[in-house]
């Protein structure tokens, strides 16, 4: 006879596989959240530095363009 598992063993194995897949899915979500937050802060800092440069160089046109970009950036990210 082949090495067959009982119904109970199969159900336990199935439940463990499902638990592992749920944990893997949640881990992927957490990793994506960390990446998204890092990208958000990177681009936010970059735009703020450019706005600061426009202020320091007394360039109102560049300042207005960058402020519009910053506003759109915040709207796009839901901040």
PDB file with SEQRES, HELIX, SHEET and CRYST1 records, atoms N, CA, C and O in Angstrom:
SEQRES   1 A   79  UNK UNK UNK UNK UNK UNK UNK UNK UNK UNK UNK UNK UNK          
SEQRES   2 A   79  UNK UNK UNK UNK UNK UNK UNK UNK UNK UNK UNK UNK UNK          
SEQRES   3 A   79  UNK UNK UNK UNK UNK UNK UNK UNK UNK UNK UNK UNK UNK          
SEQRES   4 A   79  UNK UNK UNK UNK UNK UNK UNK UNK UNK UNK UNK UNK UNK          
SEQRES   5 A   79  UNK UNK UNK UNK UNK UNK UNK UNK UNK UNK UNK UNK UNK          
SEQRES   6 A   79  UNK UNK UNK UNK UNK UNK UNK UNK UNK UNK UNK UNK UNK          
SEQRES   7 A   79  UNK                                                          
HELIX    1 AA1 UNK A    7  UNK A   56  1                                  50    
HELIX    2 AA2 UNK A   60  UNK A   77  1                                  18    
CRYST1    1.000    1.000    1.000  90.00  90.00  90.00 P 1           1          
ATOM      1  N   UNK A   1       0.833  -1.186   0.000  1.00  0.00           N  
ATOM      2  CA  UNK A   1       0.000   0.000   0.000  1.00  0.00           C  
ATOM      3  C   UNK A   1       0.875   1.244   0.000  1.00  0.00           C  
ATOM      4  O   UNK A   1       1.937   1.285   0.620  1.00  0.00           O  
ATOM      5  N   UNK A   2       0.408   2.231  -0.695  1.00  0.00           N  
ATOM      6  CA  UNK A   2       1.146   3.486  -0.748  1.00  0.00           C  
ATOM      7  C   UNK A   2       1.110   4.183   0.604  1.00  0.00           C  
ATOM      8  O   UNK A   2       0.296   3.872   1.473  1.00  0.00           O  
ATOM      9  N   UNK A   3       2.021   5.137   0.749  1.00  0.00           N  
ATOM     10  CA  UNK A   3       2.096   5.919   1.983  1.00  0.00           C  
ATOM     11  C   UNK A   3       1.054   7.029   1.891  1.00  0.00           C  
ATOM     12  O   UNK A   3       1.372   8.157   1.516  1.00  0.00           O  
ATOM     13  N   UNK A   4      -0.190   6.706   2.235  1.00  0.00           N  
ATOM     14  CA  UNK A   4      -1.288   7.664   2.123  1.00  0.00           C  
ATOM     15  C   UNK A   4      -1.564   8.312   3.474  1.00  0.00           C  
ATOM     16  O   UNK A   4      -1.429   7.685   4.524  1.00  0.00           O  
ATOM     17  N   UNK A   5      -1.945   9.557   3.423  1.00  0.00           N  
ATOM     18  CA  UNK A   5      -2.282  10.292   4.642  1.00  0.00           C  
ATOM     19  C   UNK A   5      -3.778  10.199   4.894  1.00  0.00           C  
ATOM     20  O   UNK A   5      -4.579  10.072   3.968  1.00  0.00           O  
ATOM     21  N   UNK A   6      -4.121  10.263   6.135  1.00  0.00           N  
ATOM     22  CA  UNK A   6      -5.538  10.232   6.488  1.00  0.00           C  
ATOM     23  C   UNK A   6      -6.174  11.584   6.163  1.00  0.00           C  
ATOM     24  O   UNK A   6      -5.491  12.578   5.918  1.00  0.00           O  
ATOM     25  N   UNK A   7      -7.488  11.581   6.171  1.00  0.00           N  
ATOM     26  CA  UNK A   7      -8.231  12.816   5.910  1.00  0.00           C  
ATOM     27  C   UNK A   7      -7.852  13.890   6.922  1.00  0.00           C  
ATOM     28  O   UNK A   7      -7.691  15.052   6.549  1.00  0.00           O  
ATOM     29  N   UNK A   8      -7.709  13.532   8.171  1.00  0.00           N  
ATOM     30  CA  UNK A   8      -7.352  14.481   9.228  1.00  0.00           C  
ATOM     31  C   UNK A   8      -5.978  15.088   8.973  1.00  0.00           C  
ATOM     32  O   UNK A   8      -5.784  16.294   9.126  1.00  0.00           O  
ATOM     33  N   UNK A   9      -5.034  14.248   8.585  1.00  0.00           N  
ATOM     34  CA  UNK A   9      -3.686  14.754   8.290  1.00  0.00           C  
ATOM     35  C   UNK A   9      -3.698  15.704   7.109  1.00  0.00           C  
ATOM     36  O   UNK A   9      -3.015  16.728   7.115  1.00  0.00           O  
ATOM     37  N   UNK A  10      -4.497  15.349   6.074  1.00  0.00           N  
ATOM     38  CA  UNK A  10      -4.600  16.220   4.889  1.00  0.00           C  
ATOM     39  C   UNK A  10      -5.209  17.572   5.258  1.00  0.00           C  
ATOM     40  O   UNK A  10      -4.764  18.608   4.765  1.00  0.00           O  
ATOM     41  N   UNK A  11      -6.218  17.566   6.118  1.00  0.00           N  
ATOM     42  CA  UNK A  11      -6.864  18.816   6.526  1.00  0.00           C  
ATOM     43  C   UNK A  11      -5.909  19.677   7.352  1.00  0.00           C  
ATOM     44  O   UNK A  11      -5.879  20.897   7.192  1.00  0.00           O  
ATOM     45  N   UNK A  12      -5.130  19.050   8.234  1.00  0.00           N  
ATOM     46  CA  UNK A  12      -4.149  19.792   9.019  1.00  0.00           C  
ATOM     47  C   UNK A  12      -3.101  20.412   8.108  1.00  0.00           C  
ATOM     48  O   UNK A  12      -2.739  21.576   8.281  1.00  0.00           O  
ATOM     49  N   UNK A  13      -2.613  19.649   7.143  1.00  0.00           N  
ATOM     50  CA  UNK A  13      -1.606  20.151   6.206  1.00  0.00           C  
ATOM     51  C   UNK A  13      -2.176  21.295   5.376  1.00  0.00           C  
ATOM     52  O   UNK A  13      -1.498  22.291   5.121  1.00  0.00           O  
ATOM     53  N   UNK A  14      -3.434  21.137   4.958  1.00  0.00           N  
ATOM     54  CA  UNK A  14      -4.087  22.189   4.170  1.00  0.00           C  
ATOM     55  C   UNK A  14      -4.219  23.477   4.976  1.00  0.00           C  
ATOM     56  O   UNK A  14      -3.982  24.569   4.460  1.00  0.00           O  
ATOM     57  N   UNK A  15      -4.594  23.342   6.231  1.00  0.00           N  
ATOM     58  CA  UNK A  15      -4.747  24.516   7.088  1.00  0.00           C  
ATOM     59  C   UNK A  15      -3.401  25.211   7.313  1.00  0.00           C  
ATOM     60  O   UNK A  15      -3.331  26.440   7.325  1.00  0.00           O  
ATOM     61  N   UNK A  16      -2.343  24.429   7.489  1.00  0.00           N  
ATOM     62  CA  UNK A  16      -1.010  25.010   7.677  1.00  0.00           C  
ATOM     63  C   UNK A  16      -0.572  25.754   6.420  1.00  0.00           C  
ATOM     64  O   UNK A  16      -0.021  26.851   6.507  1.00  0.00           O  
ATOM     65  N   UNK A  17      -0.815  25.161   5.252  1.00  0.00           N  
ATOM     66  CA  UNK A  17      -0.450  25.827   3.999  1.00  0.00           C  
ATOM     67  C   UNK A  17      -1.221  27.128   3.833  1.00  0.00           C  
ATOM     68  O   UNK A  17      -0.674  28.132   3.378  1.00  0.00           O  
ATOM     69  N   UNK A  18      -2.498  27.101   4.207  1.00  0.00           N  
ATOM     70  CA  UNK A  18      -3.317  28.304   4.104  1.00  0.00           C  
ATOM     71  C   UNK A  18      -2.806  29.377   5.066  1.00  0.00           C  
ATOM     72  O   UNK A  18      -2.743  30.555   4.714  1.00  0.00           O  
ATOM     73  N   UNK A  19      -2.443  28.964   6.278  1.00  0.00           N  
ATOM     74  CA  UNK A  19      -1.922  29.917   7.257  1.00  0.00           C  
ATOM     75  C   UNK A  19      -0.624  30.533   6.766  1.00  0.00           C  
ATOM     76  O   UNK A  19      -0.405  31.734   6.923  1.00  0.00           O  
ATOM     77  N   UNK A  20       0.236  29.715   6.173  1.00  0.00           N  
ATOM     78  CA  UNK A  20       1.505  30.219   5.646  1.00  0.00           C  
ATOM     79  C   UNK A  20       1.251  31.191   4.499  1.00  0.00           C  
ATOM     80  O   UNK A  20       1.916  32.223   4.406  1.00  0.00           O  
ATOM     81  N   UNK A  21       0.297  30.875   3.624  1.00  0.00           N  
ATOM     82  CA  UNK A  21       0.031  31.762   2.500  1.00  0.00           C  
ATOM     83  C   UNK A  21      -0.575  33.087   2.977  1.00  0.00           C  
ATOM     84  O   UNK A  21      -0.284  34.134   2.398  1.00  0.00           O  
ATOM     85  N   UNK A  22      -1.403  33.063   4.009  1.00  0.00           N  
ATOM     86  CA  UNK A  22      -1.963  34.299   4.562  1.00  0.00           C  
ATOM     87  C   UNK A  22      -0.845  35.133   5.184  1.00  0.00           C  
ATOM     88  O   UNK A  22      -0.802  36.351   5.009  1.00  0.00           O  
ATOM     89  N   UNK A  23       0.051  34.477   5.904  1.00  0.00           N  
ATOM     90  CA  UNK A  23       1.175  35.204   6.504  1.00  0.00           C  
ATOM     91  C   UNK A  23       2.075  35.799   5.426  1.00  0.00           C  
ATOM     92  O   UNK A  23       2.550  36.925   5.572  1.00  0.00           O  
ATOM     93  N   UNK A  24       2.314  35.064   4.357  1.00  0.00           N  
ATOM     94  CA  UNK A  24       3.139  35.575   3.262  1.00  0.00           C  
ATOM     95  C   UNK A  24       2.454  36.773   2.601  1.00  0.00           C  
ATOM     96  O   UNK A  24       3.108  37.761   2.265  1.00  0.00           O  
ATOM     97  N   UNK A  25       1.144  36.682   2.418  1.00  0.00           N  
ATOM     98  CA  UNK A  25       0.386  37.782   1.829  1.00  0.00           C  
ATOM     99  C   UNK A  25       0.480  39.037   2.703  1.00  0.00           C  
ATOM    100  O   UNK A  25       0.707  40.139   2.202  1.00  0.00           O  
ATOM    101  N   UNK A  26       0.303  38.856   4.004  1.00  0.00           N  
ATOM    102  CA  UNK A  26       0.384  39.994   4.921  1.00  0.00           C  
ATOM    103  C   UNK A  26       1.800  40.578   4.938  1.00  0.00           C  
ATOM    104  O   UNK A  26       1.966  41.796   5.013  1.00  0.00           O  
ATOM    105  N   UNK A  27       2.797  39.734   4.872  1.00  0.00           N  
ATOM    106  CA  UNK A  27       4.180  40.220   4.830  1.00  0.00           C  
ATOM    107  C   UNK A  27       4.406  41.056   3.572  1.00  0.00           C  
ATOM    108  O   UNK A  27       5.078  42.087   3.622  1.00  0.00           O  
ATOM    109  N   UNK A  28       3.849  40.615   2.451  1.00  0.00           N  
ATOM    110  CA  UNK A  28       3.972  41.389   1.210  1.00  0.00           C  
ATOM    111  C   UNK A  28       3.299  42.753   1.346  1.00  0.00           C  
ATOM    112  O   UNK A  28       3.813  43.755   0.850  1.00  0.00           O  
ATOM    113  N   UNK A  29       2.159  42.790   2.013  1.00  0.00           N  
ATOM    114  CA  UNK A  29       1.471  44.068   2.222  1.00  0.00           C  
ATOM    115  C   UNK A  29       2.323  44.991   3.082  1.00  0.00           C  
ATOM    116  O   UNK A  29       2.461  46.175   2.771  1.00  0.00           O  
ATOM    117  N   UNK A  30       2.895  44.462   4.160  1.00  0.00           N  
ATOM    118  CA  UNK A  30       3.738  45.283   5.033  1.00  0.00           C  
ATOM    119  C   UNK A  30       4.959  45.811   4.292  1.00  0.00           C  
ATOM    120  O   UNK A  30       5.331  46.973   4.457  1.00  0.00           O  
ATOM    121  N   UNK A  31       5.576  44.974   3.486  1.00  0.00           N  
ATOM    122  CA  UNK A  31       6.751  45.393   2.717  1.00  0.00           C  
ATOM    123  C   UNK A  31       6.362  46.496   1.736  1.00  0.00           C  
ATOM    124  O   UNK A  31       7.084  47.483   1.588  1.00  0.00           O  
ATOM    125  N   UNK A  32       5.221  46.327   1.068  1.00  0.00           N  
ATOM    126  CA  UNK A  32       4.769  47.347   0.115  1.00  0.00           C  
ATOM    127  C   UNK A  32       4.476  48.666   0.825  1.00  0.00           C  
ATOM    128  O   UNK A  32       4.753  49.736   0.283  1.00  0.00           O  
ATOM    129  N   UNK A  33       3.921  48.596   2.030  1.00  0.00           N  
ATOM    130  CA  UNK A  33       3.648  49.815   2.795  1.00  0.00           C  
ATOM    131  C   UNK A  33       4.947  50.539   3.151  1.00  0.00           C  
ATOM    132  O   UNK A  33       5.013  51.767   3.087  1.00  0.00           O  
ATOM    133  N   UNK A  34       5.962  49.792   3.520  1.00  0.00           N  
ATOM    134  CA  UNK A  34       7.254  50.392   3.857  1.00  0.00           C  
ATOM    135  C   UNK A  34       7.874  51.044   2.632  1.00  0.00           C  
ATOM    136  O   UNK A  34       8.405  52.151   2.715  1.00  0.00           O  
ATOM    137  N   UNK A  35       7.810  50.361   1.496  1.00  0.00           N  
ATOM    138  CA  UNK A  35       8.358  50.921   0.253  1.00  0.00           C  
ATOM    139  C   UNK A  35       7.604  52.189  -0.133  1.00  0.00           C  
ATOM    140  O   UNK A  35       8.219  53.195  -0.486  1.00  0.00           O  
ATOM    141  N   UNK A  36       6.270  52.145  -0.068  1.00  0.00           N  
ATOM    142  CA  UNK A  36       5.464  53.316  -0.412  1.00  0.00           C  
ATOM    143  C   UNK A  36       5.775  54.502   0.497  1.00  0.00           C  
ATOM    144  O   UNK A  36       5.902  55.634   0.031  1.00  0.00           O  
ATOM    145  N   UNK A  37       5.896  54.236   1.791  1.00  0.00           N  
ATOM    146  CA  UNK A  37       6.202  55.317   2.726  1.00  0.00           C  
ATOM    147  C   UNK A  37       7.582  55.906   2.454  1.00  0.00           C  
ATOM    148  O   UNK A  37       7.768  57.120   2.534  1.00  0.00           O  
ATOM    149  N   UNK A  38       8.539  55.057   2.136  1.00  0.00           N  
ATOM    150  CA  UNK A  38       9.885  55.536   1.820  1.00  0.00           C  
ATOM    151  C   UNK A  38       9.869  56.413   0.570  1.00  0.00           C  
ATOM    152  O   UNK A  38      10.497  57.472   0.539  1.00  0.00           O  
ATOM    153  N   UNK A  39       9.154  55.969  -0.452  1.00  0.00           N  
ATOM    154  CA  UNK A  39       9.058  56.764  -1.682  1.00  0.00           C  
ATOM    155  C   UNK A  39       8.365  58.098  -1.423  1.00  0.00           C  
ATOM    156  O   UNK A  39       8.795  59.135  -1.927  1.00  0.00           O  
ATOM    157  N   UNK A  40       7.296  58.064  -0.638  1.00  0.00           N  
ATOM    158  CA  UNK A  40       6.583  59.291  -0.305  1.00  0.00           C  
ATOM    159  C   UNK A  40       7.527  60.292   0.361  1.00  0.00           C  
ATOM    160  O   UNK A  40       7.595  61.450  -0.052  1.00  0.00           O  
ATOM    161  N   UNK A  41       8.250  59.855   1.382  1.00  0.00           N  
ATOM    162  CA  UNK A  41       9.132  60.767   2.111  1.00  0.00           C  
ATOM    163  C   UNK A  41      10.301  61.240   1.249  1.00  0.00           C  
ATOM    164  O   UNK A  41      10.735  62.385   1.371  1.00  0.00           O  
ATOM    165  N   UNK A  42      10.812  60.371   0.384  1.00  0.00           N  
ATOM    166  CA  UNK A  42      11.901  60.769  -0.508  1.00  0.00           C  
ATOM    167  C   UNK A  42      11.453  61.881  -1.450  1.00  0.00           C  
ATOM    168  O   UNK A  42      12.117  62.911  -1.564  1.00  0.00           O  
ATOM    169  N   UNK A  43      10.320  61.670  -2.127  1.00  0.00           N  
ATOM    170  CA  UNK A  43       9.834  62.675  -3.082  1.00  0.00           C  
ATOM    171  C   UNK A  43       9.376  63.947  -2.372  1.00  0.00           C  
ATOM    172  O   UNK A  43       9.552  65.046  -2.900  1.00  0.00           O  
ATOM    173  N   UNK A  44       8.802  63.814  -1.204  1.00  0.00           N  
ATOM    174  CA  UNK A  44       8.397  64.987  -0.436  1.00  0.00           C  
ATOM    175  C   UNK A  44       9.620  65.826  -0.076  1.00  0.00           C  
ATOM    176  O   UNK A  44       9.608  67.046  -0.235  1.00  0.00           O  
ATOM    177  N   UNK A  45      10.662  65.180   0.404  1.00  0.00           N  
ATOM    178  CA  UNK A  45      11.876  65.904   0.783  1.00  0.00           C  
ATOM    179  C   UNK A  45      12.515  66.562  -0.431  1.00  0.00           C  
ATOM    180  O   UNK A  45      12.986  67.696  -0.351  1.00  0.00           O  
ATOM    181  N   UNK A  46      12.530  65.858  -1.545  1.00  0.00           N  
ATOM    182  CA  UNK A  46      13.110  66.405  -2.775  1.00  0.00           C  
ATOM    183  C   UNK A  46      12.360  67.663  -3.221  1.00  0.00           C  
ATOM    184  O   UNK A  46      12.982  68.668  -3.567  1.00  0.00           O  
ATOM    185  N   UNK A  47      11.044  67.608  -3.213  1.00  0.00           N  
ATOM    186  CA  UNK A  47      10.258  68.786  -3.602  1.00  0.00           C  
ATOM    187  C   UNK A  47      10.450  69.932  -2.611  1.00  0.00           C  
ATOM    188  O   UNK A  47      10.540  71.091  -3.014  1.00  0.00           O  
ATOM    189  N   UNK A  48      10.513  69.619  -1.335  1.00  0.00           N  
ATOM    190  CA  UNK A  48      10.719  70.671  -0.335  1.00  0.00           C  
ATOM    191  C   UNK A  48      12.084  71.333  -0.504  1.00  0.00           C  
ATOM    192  O   UNK A  48      12.211  72.545  -0.334  1.00  0.00           O  
ATOM    193  N   UNK A  49      13.098  70.549  -0.836  1.00  0.00           N  
ATOM    194  CA  UNK A  49      14.427  71.135  -1.075  1.00  0.00           C  
ATOM    195  C   UNK A  49      14.414  72.045  -2.304  1.00  0.00           C  
ATOM    196  O   UNK A  49      15.041  73.105  -2.301  1.00  0.00           O  
ATOM    197  N   UNK A  50      13.707  71.636  -3.341  1.00  0.00           N  
ATOM    198  CA  UNK A  50      13.611  72.469  -4.541  1.00  0.00           C  
ATOM    199  C   UNK A  50      12.842  73.760  -4.247  1.00  0.00           C  
ATOM    200  O   UNK A  50      13.203  74.826  -4.745  1.00  0.00           O  
ATOM    201  N   UNK A  51      11.791  73.663  -3.442  1.00  0.00           N  
ATOM    202  CA  UNK A  51      11.027  74.854  -3.056  1.00  0.00           C  
ATOM    203  C   UNK A  51      11.911  75.782  -2.232  1.00  0.00           C  
ATOM    204  O   UNK A  51      11.899  76.996  -2.434  1.00  0.00           O  
ATOM    205  N   UNK A  52      12.673  75.215  -1.307  1.00  0.00           N  
ATOM    206  CA  UNK A  52      13.597  76.028  -0.506  1.00  0.00           C  
ATOM    207  C   UNK A  52      14.623  76.734  -1.394  1.00  0.00           C  
ATOM    208  O   UNK A  52      14.968  77.891  -1.155  1.00  0.00           O  
ATOM    209  N   UNK A  53      15.106  76.029  -2.422  1.00  0.00           N  
ATOM    210  CA  UNK A  53      16.066  76.629  -3.353  1.00  0.00           C  
ATOM    211  C   UNK A  53      15.418  77.802  -4.099  1.00  0.00           C  
ATOM    212  O   UNK A  53      16.037  78.850  -4.285  1.00  0.00           O  
ATOM    213  N   UNK A  54      14.167  77.609  -4.521  1.00  0.00           N  
ATOM    214  CA  UNK A  54      13.461  78.689  -5.232  1.00  0.00           C  
ATOM    215  C   UNK A  54      13.282  79.897  -4.320  1.00  0.00           C  
ATOM    216  O   UNK A  54      13.372  81.035  -4.780  1.00  0.00           O  
ATOM    217  N   UNK A  55      13.032  79.666  -3.050  1.00  0.00           N  
ATOM    218  CA  UNK A  55      12.910  80.774  -2.099  1.00  0.00           C  
ATOM    219  C   UNK A  55      14.256  81.456  -1.909  1.00  0.00           C  
ATOM    220  O   UNK A  55      14.345  82.684  -1.922  1.00  0.00           O  
ATOM    221  N   UNK A  56      15.305  80.656  -1.732  1.00  0.00           N  
ATOM    222  CA  UNK A  56      16.644  81.215  -1.507  1.00  0.00           C  
ATOM    223  C   UNK A  56      17.140  82.028  -2.694  1.00  0.00           C  
ATOM    224  O   UNK A  56      17.855  83.015  -2.520  1.00  0.00           O  
ATOM    225  N   UNK A  57      16.762  81.618  -3.899  1.00  0.00           N  
ATOM    226  CA  UNK A  57      17.214  82.330  -5.100  1.00  0.00           C  
ATOM    227  C   UNK A  57      16.231  83.407  -5.538  1.00  0.00           C  
ATOM    228  O   UNK A  57      16.417  84.033  -6.582  1.00  0.00           O  
ATOM    229  N   UNK A  58      15.193  83.625  -4.752  1.00  0.00           N  
ATOM    230  CA  UNK A  58      14.183  84.657  -5.046  1.00  0.00           C  
ATOM    231  C   UNK A  58      13.594  84.463  -6.441  1.00  0.00           C  
ATOM    232  O   UNK A  58      13.527  85.396  -7.241  1.00  0.00           O  
ATOM    233  N   UNK A  59      13.170  83.229  -6.710  1.00  0.00           N  
ATOM    234  CA  UNK A  59      12.609  82.897  -8.011  1.00  0.00           C  
ATOM    235  C   UNK A  59      11.121  82.560  -7.839  1.00  0.00           C  
ATOM    236  O   UNK A  59      10.768  81.408  -7.586  1.00  0.00           O  
ATOM    237  N   UNK A  60      10.253  83.569  -7.978  1.00  0.00           N  
ATOM    238  CA  UNK A  60       8.820  83.331  -7.727  1.00  0.00           C  
ATOM    239  C   UNK A  60       8.165  82.404  -8.751  1.00  0.00           C  
ATOM    240  O   UNK A  60       7.235  81.669  -8.417  1.00  0.00           O  
ATOM    241  N   UNK A  61       8.642  82.436  -9.986  1.00  0.00           N  
ATOM    242  CA  UNK A  61       8.046  81.571 -11.014  1.00  0.00           C  
ATOM    243  C   UNK A  61       8.313  80.105 -10.680  1.00  0.00           C  
ATOM    244  O   UNK A  61       7.399  79.280 -10.692  1.00  0.00           O  
ATOM    245  N   UNK A  62       9.577  79.789 -10.381  1.00  0.00           N  
ATOM    246  CA  UNK A  62       9.935  78.420 -10.009  1.00  0.00           C  
ATOM    247  C   UNK A  62       9.212  78.013  -8.724  1.00  0.00           C  
ATOM    248  O   UNK A  62       8.750  76.879  -8.597  1.00  0.00           O  
ATOM    249  N   UNK A  63       9.117  78.935  -7.782  1.00  0.00           N  
ATOM    250  CA  UNK A  63       8.427  78.666  -6.526  1.00  0.00           C  
ATOM    251  C   UNK A  63       6.971  78.272  -6.776  1.00  0.00           C  
ATOM    252  O   UNK A  63       6.487  77.292  -6.208  1.00  0.00           O  
ATOM    253  N   UNK A  64       6.277  79.024  -7.616  1.00  0.00           N  
ATOM    254  CA  UNK A  64       4.872  78.729  -7.907  1.00  0.00           C  
ATOM    255  C   UNK A  64       4.703  77.393  -8.624  1.00  0.00           C  
ATOM    256  O   UNK A  64       3.779  76.636  -8.325  1.00  0.00           O  
ATOM    257  N   UNK A  65       5.588  77.110  -9.561  1.00  0.00           N  
ATOM    258  CA  UNK A  65       5.523  75.830 -10.280  1.00  0.00           C  
ATOM    259  C   UNK A  65       5.738  74.669  -9.306  1.00  0.00           C  
ATOM    260  O   UNK A  65       5.006  73.679  -9.330  1.00  0.00           O  
ATOM    261  N   UNK A  66       6.742  74.806  -8.460  1.00  0.00           N  
ATOM    262  CA  UNK A  66       7.044  73.735  -7.510  1.00  0.00           C  
ATOM    263  C   UNK A  66       5.947  73.582  -6.453  1.00  0.00           C  
ATOM    264  O   UNK A  66       5.646  72.469  -6.021  1.00  0.00           O  
ATOM    265  N   UNK A  67       5.361  74.690  -6.046  1.00  0.00           N  
ATOM    266  CA  UNK A  67       4.255  74.602  -5.081  1.00  0.00           C  
ATOM    267  C   UNK A  67       3.061  73.875  -5.684  1.00  0.00           C  
ATOM    268  O   UNK A  67       2.401  73.090  -5.005  1.00  0.00           O  
ATOM    269  N   UNK A  68       2.785  74.135  -6.955  1.00  0.00           N  
ATOM    270  CA  UNK A  68       1.705  73.421  -7.631  1.00  0.00           C  
ATOM    271  C   UNK A  68       2.013  71.925  -7.719  1.00  0.00           C  
ATOM    272  O   UNK A  68       1.134  71.088  -7.518  1.00  0.00           O  
ATOM    273  N   UNK A  69       3.273  71.601  -8.022  1.00  0.00           N  
ATOM    274  CA  UNK A  69       3.682  70.200  -8.063  1.00  0.00           C  
ATOM    275  C   UNK A  69       3.541  69.551  -6.688  1.00  0.00           C  
ATOM    276  O   UNK A  69       3.117  68.401  -6.569  1.00  0.00           O  
ATOM    277  N   UNK A  70       3.903  70.305  -5.660  1.00  0.00           N  
ATOM    278  CA  UNK A  70       3.824  69.779  -4.297  1.00  0.00           C  
ATOM    279  C   UNK A  70       2.376  69.514  -3.896  1.00  0.00           C  
ATOM    280  O   UNK A  70       2.071  68.489  -3.285  1.00  0.00           O  
ATOM    281  N   UNK A  71       1.486  70.443  -4.244  1.00  0.00           N  
ATOM    282  CA  UNK A  71       0.067  70.259  -3.949  1.00  0.00           C  
ATOM    283  C   UNK A  71      -0.483  69.028  -4.660  1.00  0.00           C  
ATOM    284  O   UNK A  71      -1.218  68.237  -4.069  1.00  0.00           O  
ATOM    285  N   UNK A  72      -0.119  68.869  -5.946  1.00  0.00           N  
ATOM    286  CA  UNK A  72      -0.566  67.700  -6.713  1.00  0.00           C  
ATOM    287  C   UNK A  72       0.009  66.419  -6.122  1.00  0.00           C  
ATOM    288  O   UNK A  72      -0.679  65.403  -6.033  1.00  0.00           O  
ATOM    289  N   UNK A  73       1.263  66.475  -5.725  1.00  0.00           N  
ATOM    290  CA  UNK A  73       1.904  65.320  -5.092  1.00  0.00           C  
ATOM    291  C   UNK A  73       1.139  64.887  -3.850  1.00  0.00           C  
ATOM    292  O   UNK A  73       0.884  63.698  -3.661  1.00  0.00           O  
ATOM    293  N   UNK A  74       0.771  65.847  -3.000  1.00  0.00           N  
ATOM    294  CA  UNK A  74       0.033  65.515  -1.784  1.00  0.00           C  
ATOM    295  C   UNK A  74      -1.357  64.960  -2.091  1.00  0.00           C  
ATOM    296  O   UNK A  74      -1.831  64.043  -1.420  1.00  0.00           O  
ATOM    297  N   UNK A  75      -1.996  65.517  -3.099  1.00  0.00           N  
ATOM    298  CA  UNK A  75      -3.310  64.992  -3.494  1.00  0.00           C  
ATOM    299  C   UNK A  75      -3.206  63.574  -4.041  1.00  0.00           C  
ATOM    300  O   UNK A  75      -4.033  62.719  -3.725  1.00  0.00           O  
ATOM    301  N   UNK A  76      -2.183  63.326  -4.868  1.00  0.00           N  
ATOM    302  CA  UNK A  76      -1.989  62.002  -5.463  1.00  0.00           C  
ATOM    303  C   UNK A  76      -1.731  60.947  -4.391  1.00  0.00           C  
ATOM    304  O   UNK A  76      -2.185  59.809  -4.512  1.00  0.00           O  
ATOM    305  N   UNK A  77      -1.012  61.321  -3.359  1.00  0.00           N  
ATOM    306  CA  UNK A  77      -0.667  60.362  -2.303  1.00  0.00           C  
ATOM    307  C   UNK A  77      -1.720  60.347  -1.192  1.00  0.00           C  
ATOM    308  O   UNK A  77      -1.617  59.553  -0.257  1.00  0.00           O  
ATOM    309  N   UNK A  78      -2.706  61.194  -1.283  1.00  0.00           N  
ATOM    310  CA  UNK A  78      -3.762  61.192  -0.280  1.00  0.00           C  
ATOM    311  C   UNK A  78      -3.326  61.759   1.053  1.00  0.00           C  
ATOM    312  O   UNK A  78      -3.872  61.402   2.097  1.00  0.00           O  
ATOM    313  N   UNK A  79      -2.355  62.633   1.019  1.00  0.00           N  
ATOM    314  CA  UNK A  79      -1.839  63.218   2.276  1.00  0.00           C  
ATOM    315  C   UNK A  79      -2.531  64.524   2.569  1.00  0.00           C  
ATOM    316  O   UNK A  79      -2.237  65.166   3.578  1.00  0.00           O  
TER     317      UNK A  79                                                      
END                                                                             
